[in-house]
Amino acid sequence: MTTVSIRLPEDVLKETEKRARELRIPRAEYIRRAIEIQNAEAVARHRRQRLMEVSRRVRKESLRVNAEFEAIEDAPDA
């Protein structure tokens, strides 16, 4: 495991220590978990953005295909 040194505002450090004590875990573990949560949220955000982008790209084509299917379904000889 790699060691990382960070600077935190005093109020953030105090709140971190308080929450870690409440959970009965070391401060370093609390900070590790917080980083893991932030990383997971960033990955989820990135995935959502990519899906939205792809969805926008295929929307026009999907509407065209849906219109074709609708025309076929409404055709009397279909």
N, C-alpha and C positions, 0 to 999 in steps of 0.2 A: 504494500500500500504506500502511496506517495503522500508526503507531508506538504500541506499548503498553509501559508500564513496569510491571514486576511485582517483588515482593519475594519472595525465596526463602530458605529456611533454608540456611546455609552448606554443610551436608552434601549437600543436594539439588543445589546449584549445582556443587559439586565433582564429584559423580557425573555430572551433565549434561555438564560440560566433558570429563570422561574419556571418556564414551561418544561424544561428538561427535568427539573426536580419533581414537578408534578407527575411526569411520566416515569420517574425513577430510572432515567437513563443518563448516561454521561452527556455532557454538553456537545462533545464532538459527534456522538451518535445522533443527537437531535439535529445538528447542522447537516450531517450526511443525509439524513432522511428528508430534510427540507430541500436540499439540492436535488435529490432523486425525484421528489414530487414536482419540482420546478422543471426538471428535464422531461419528465413524462408529459406534463402539460404543454411544453414547447413542441414535443413530437406530435401530440394530438392536434395542436393548433396548425402545425405545418401540414399534417395529413388532411385536415378539413379544408385548408386553403387550396391544396392540390386538387381535391375532389371537386370543390366549387369551380375551379378553373377548368377542369376537364368537362364538367357538367355544362358550363357556359359554351364551350367549344362544340359539344355535340348537340346542344339544344336545337339549333336551326335544322340540322340534319334529321333529328328525331321528329320535329314537327312536319317536315316534308314527308317522311316515311309514314307517319300517322295519317296524313292527308291522303296518301296513296291507298292505304288500307281502308280508310273510310270510304273512298270512292269505289273500291272493289266491293265492299260490303253493301253499298247502296245500289250497285249495278243489278238490274233485273235478271241478267243471265248468269250471275255469280253462283 
